[in-house]
Amino acid sequence: FFRANKEKDLHGVHGKLVKKELLNDFTFVENKINEDIPYTYEMIKKAKNIVFVDEELYYYFKNSNGISNKSFNIEKMDLLDIWDDIYKRVEKEFPENIQLCIQNCKRARYTLLSKMFIDGYDKNNLELNRIHYELKRYVRKNYFDLLKINMSFSRKLLLTFLII
């Protein structure tokens, strides 16, 4: 879940088969961009066994006009709320993994900053400019911690570029 060893991102809802009883007492949050993160956390937490099959068994349709493919907007900031909530839960439920969770909270902020750069954002929007400033400040402050996180060389290169 925390991608500590360069694992693939398992947060996406697609590609998971779960037993029905794992869904008991779980409310799927709709109309959020990153709704798959708390879902995945809950399923991994409840599962007794997890099997990973590294084989393409179906095709996933990615909507190029979907909300996650548009320029950066305020709705994408829900990623921080979700990771802050995951942090609180890990602190109580799996304190031995808190450092990995902290890394992912930092990675989430870097991810949002990189999305602002790659996807673009309305530079006339004062709120988005404030968000960009705060994210850049945070990422700059945590630069060396972020460099230690297992991620691709290209993401580390982008990280270095973004803080300049």
Secondary structure, DSSP 8 states (H G I E B T S, - for coil): ---TTS------STT----GGGGTT-----S-TTTHHHHHHHHHHH-S------S--S-----TTSGGGSS--GGGGHHHHHHHHHHHHHHHH-GGGHHHHHHHHHHHHHHHHHHHHHH---TT-HHHHHHHHHHHHHHHHTHHHHHHS---HHHHHHHHHHH-
